[in-house]
Amino acid sequence: MRECAHTDKFRIRKHNAPGSRCLVALFSLIFLPCMVPHQEYSLSQSREDNPYMISIRVEMVALNATVHDGKGNLVSELAKDDFQVYEDGIPQQIEYFSREDIPVTVGLVIDNSGTMGPKRSEVIASALVFARSSNPEDQMFVVHFNENVSFGLPNNVPFTDKVDQLETALSRITADGMTALYDAVAAGLDHLKQGNRDKKVLIVIGDGEDNASKQNLDQILAMAGKSDAIIYTIGIFDEDNPDRNLRVLKQLAKATGGEEFLPASAKDVVPICKRIAYDIRNQYSIAYQPTNTKLDGSFRAIQVTAKARDGKRLFVRTRAGYYAPLKSQPLPMSGESHEDPN
C-alpha cells in the first residue's frame, strides 16, 4: 500500500456504438490499494482520442480482487452487489466496481544463481508463455539476480511488449553465483513505478533463498506492503537444498494479494505462468471511501467477501491491507477545473 503523496483519477469514457451508448469507467492510475486525497470533482474534456473524458478526484482505497470457487476455478461474472468490503472489520460502501482486461506493467524477477542452472530452459519457456498469454498492451521487463541484480532489457528500453525482445532479455545471462532475492524484489518494485499501466505486477521465480542481499526480509515485506504491486511467486527448488525458503515466497504473495505456487518440477511452471496471466486478466477492480478518515499512518486490515448467486462459497484474494497516509504529508492540489461542456 502506497502512502500516497499523489492523486489518482477515475476516467469515465463515453463510447458511441451503433444503436447504443455506454459509459466505461477506468482507473487512470490504480494503486493497490492506495489512499487518494478527497477533492471536488474536476471535469475536463479531451477532443482528440476521447472527446467525452471526465476526470474525478476523490479519496479512495483501490483494490484488485480475484475470486475462486471451491474447486479453484476463477469466478468472473459477479456484480457489485455480490461483494462486501471490510476495513478493520467495519463494512465499507463500494463506490467503484468493474471487471475489465486492463493492461498491466509486469516485472519478471528471475533467480539466476548457481542452483537454478538446470532449470533455466523451463523458466525461460514459462516466461514466454506468460507473455504470449497476456494483454498485448502490457509493459514487461526482466530483473535477473544472483549475488548481483541487473535488468535484462537494454538501458534505453525500460519496458517491452515484444516477445522476441523479452526472450533476448531472459537469455542474456548465465546461471551461477549466490542469491540476492531481496535486493532483486526491491529493484523490481522500484522499476514498476516507472510504468504507466493501470495495474502493477511482479512475478518472482526462484527458491526463496537469500544469502547475498544488502536488504533484509523485514525491509522487503514493508516495501511490498506499501507498494501498489501484486506479487506472484513460483518456488522452484531441490528437495535437498538446505537454503530454500518457502516462507519468504508465501509472505510476499500474501501481503500483496498475489499467490504462491510450488510446482512439483520445473516443467510445471509453464501452466502456472499461463494461469497467472489468466488470473491477472480476470480480476475485479473495487474502490471505496474509507469510513476511518484519520491520517495517522496506521495499518488498516482489509477483507473482501463475495457471495455466489447459487449460495456456494466463494474465496476472494486481495491485499491484506494498506497504510493510511500521515497527516503531516502534504497532499497535491487539484489541477485546473473545467466546466462540463455538456
Buried (B, 14 or more C-beta within 10 A) or exposed (E): BBBBEEBBBBBBBBEEEEEEEEEEBBBEBBBBBBBBBEBEEBBBBEEEEBEBBBBBBBBBBBBBBBBBBEEEEBBEEBEEEBBBBBBBEEEBEBBBBBBBEBBBBBBBBBBBBEBBEEBBEBBBBBBBBBBEBBBEEBBBBBBBBBBBBBBBBEEEEBBBBEBEBBBBBBEEBEBEBBBBBBBBBBBBBEBBEEBEBBBBBBBBBBBBBBEBBEBEBEEBBEBBBBBBBBBBBBBBBEEEEEBBBBEBBBBBBBBBBBBBBBBEEBEBBBEBBBBBBBBBBBBBBBBBBBEEEEBEEEBBEBBBBBBBEEEEEBEBBBBBBBBBBEEEEEBEEBEEEEEEEE
